[in-house]
Amino acid sequence: MDTSTRIASNLVLKNPVMSASGTFAYGEEFSEFFDLSILGGVVTKGLSLKPKTGNPTPRIVETPCGMINSIGLENVGIPVFLNEKLSFLKGFDTQIIVNFFGTTEDEYVLAAEALDKDGISALEMNVSCPNVKKGGIEFGRDPDALYSLVKMVRGVLGRPLIVKLSPMVTDITQLALAVQEAKADAITCINTLPAMAIDERFRRPVLGNITGGLSGPAIKPVALKIVWDVSRCVSIPIIASGGIATYRDVIQFILAGASAVEIGCACLRDPFCFIEIIEGIRGYMEEHHIESIAELIGKLETPR
Ligand SMILES: Cc1cc2nc3c(=O)[nH]c(=O)nc-3n(C[C@H](O)[C@H](O)[C@H](O)COP(=O)(O)O)c2cc1C
C-alpha cells in the first residue's frame, strides 16, 4: 500500500498528514507524545524576519465545534528558528515545511531568502492571517498583488513554495489561479475565518484583540467546498486545512481534490490524533482496496 503523496516535483510526503501552522509550534512539545517521524510533514509556526510578541491576552477561546484564536503571529523570528529550532526538527524522518509571512513585498522576499536552507523541505507563505493588521492579508485578497508577490518570492527561492489562502475573498479561484500562474508549487486552503466572542456578563469581548480567527470542525464544510472549487480550476497540488480531526475527514478532503492535509486545532485537544488518523487512512485503503493515495485524489463521484 502506497500512502505517499506528491506536493511538488521535488517534494513527496510519506503520507498525506501534516501538522498545521501555529498549533504545533516548532515540534518540541508534541515530540513528547509521539515520534514526529510518523508524519508526512511538520508545518512550523509562522515566522517573520524579527521575533514578534503577538496580540494582548486572552488569545484563545473555545466555541461550539471549534475555537477562536487571536495569537497575532507571535514567533521567535527566523534567526532564532534557524539557530535553535531547526536542528531539533532535522532529527526526525519527516518533511519540514516552514510557514512564513511579511508585511511588505521586501519582507516576504528577505524572509524566503533567509529560509532557503538545507534541511528545510519547502516554504508555506501565509497571505491569509485575519488576526493582525499587517500580515499579508492585503496581498491575499488581490489577485494582481498576489501574483506579483508570489513571482518575486519564487524568483529567489530554490525549494518548493506553497501559498496559503484565506477564505475571506470574493472568489478564491481567482487567487488560486494567480498563485499557479506565478509558478508556486502548491496551495493550502484555508486559513481561519474572522470571528468574535462576547462575555455578556461583563459586556466585553472575550479576546484581548476583540476579534480572531475561527478554526475547528465548525469550518470544515467551508474548507471542503473551497478545496473542491479550487481543485477544479488549478492543476497544482492542494493541501487542505480546516476542521480536519479524523481519518474520514482526510479521505473526504482527498476525494474533493486535496493531495495532503494539515491538522490544526484537533491536536490541541488530542495530541495523539495523528497516530489514529494515519492508521485510519491505511485501514480505509485496505478496506476499499486502494493501492495508492494518488488513486483517490479528486475522485469524488458526482451526479451527472
Ligand atoms: C492557535 C492558532 C495559531 C495559528 N497560527 C497560524 C500561523 O502562524 N500561520 C498560519 O498560516 N496559520 C495559522 N493558523 C491557522 C491554522 O494553521 C489552520 O489553517 C486553521 O486553524 C484551520 O485548521 P484547523 O481547523 O484544523 O485548526 C493558526 C491557527 C490556530 C488555531
The ligand as a MOL file (V3000), in Angstrom:
LIG
                    3D

  0  0  0     0  0            999 V3000
M  V30 BEGIN CTAB
M  V30 COUNTS 31 33 0 0 0
M  V30 BEGIN ATOM
M  V30 1 C -3.6060 28.9760 17.6850 0
M  V30 2 C -3.5040 29.0390 16.1870 0
M  V30 3 C -2.3960 29.6650 15.5950 0
M  V30 4 C -2.2700 29.7070 14.1950 0
M  V30 5 N -1.1750 30.2910 13.6240 0
M  V30 6 C -1.0210 30.2710 12.2610 0
M  V30 7 C 0.1630 30.7920 11.6510 0
M  V30 8 O 1.1010 31.2570 12.3200 0
M  V30 9 N 0.2430 30.7550 10.2930 0
M  V30 10 C -0.7520 30.2240 9.5010 0
M  V30 11 O -0.6190 30.2060 8.2670 0
M  V30 12 N -1.8700 29.6970 10.0590 0
M  V30 13 C -2.0210 29.7170 11.4140 0
M  V30 14 N -3.1470 29.1730 11.9860 0
M  V30 15 C -4.1870 28.5610 11.1130 0
M  V30 16 C -4.0140 27.0270 11.0780 0
M  V30 17 O -2.7730 26.6590 10.5280 0
M  V30 18 C -5.1420 26.3580 10.2740 0
M  V30 19 O -5.0510 26.7800 8.9230 0
M  V30 20 C -6.5320 26.7220 10.7980 0
M  V30 21 O -6.5370 26.6870 12.2170 0
M  V30 22 C -7.6090 25.7690 10.2770 0
M  V30 23 O -7.3070 24.4340 10.6270 0
M  V30 24 P -7.9400 23.6780 11.9140 0
M  V30 25 O -9.4250 23.8810 11.8520 0
M  V30 26 O -7.5170 22.2610 11.7290 0
M  V30 27 O -7.3470 24.3110 13.1400 0
M  V30 28 C -3.2890 29.1330 13.3920 0
M  V30 29 C -4.3900 28.5110 13.9950 0
M  V30 30 C -4.5040 28.4550 15.3660 0
M  V30 31 C -5.6930 27.7650 15.9740 0
M  V30 END ATOM
M  V30 BEGIN BOND
M  V30 1 1 1 2
M  V30 2 1 2 3
M  V30 3 2 2 30
M  V30 4 2 3 4
M  V30 5 1 4 5
M  V30 6 1 4 28
M  V30 7 2 5 6
M  V30 8 1 6 7
M  V30 9 1 6 13
M  V30 10 2 7 8
M  V30 11 1 7 9
M  V30 12 1 9 10
M  V30 13 2 10 11
M  V30 14 1 10 12
M  V30 15 2 12 13
M  V30 16 1 13 14
M  V30 17 1 14 15
M  V30 18 1 14 28
M  V30 19 1 15 16
M  V30 20 1 16 17
M  V30 21 1 16 18
M  V30 22 1 18 19
M  V30 23 1 18 20
M  V30 24 1 20 21
M  V30 25 1 20 22
M  V30 26 1 22 23
M  V30 27 1 23 24
M  V30 28 2 24 25
M  V30 29 1 24 26
M  V30 30 1 24 27
M  V30 31 2 28 29
M  V30 32 1 29 30
M  V30 33 1 30 31
M  V30 END BOND
M  V30 END CTAB
M  END
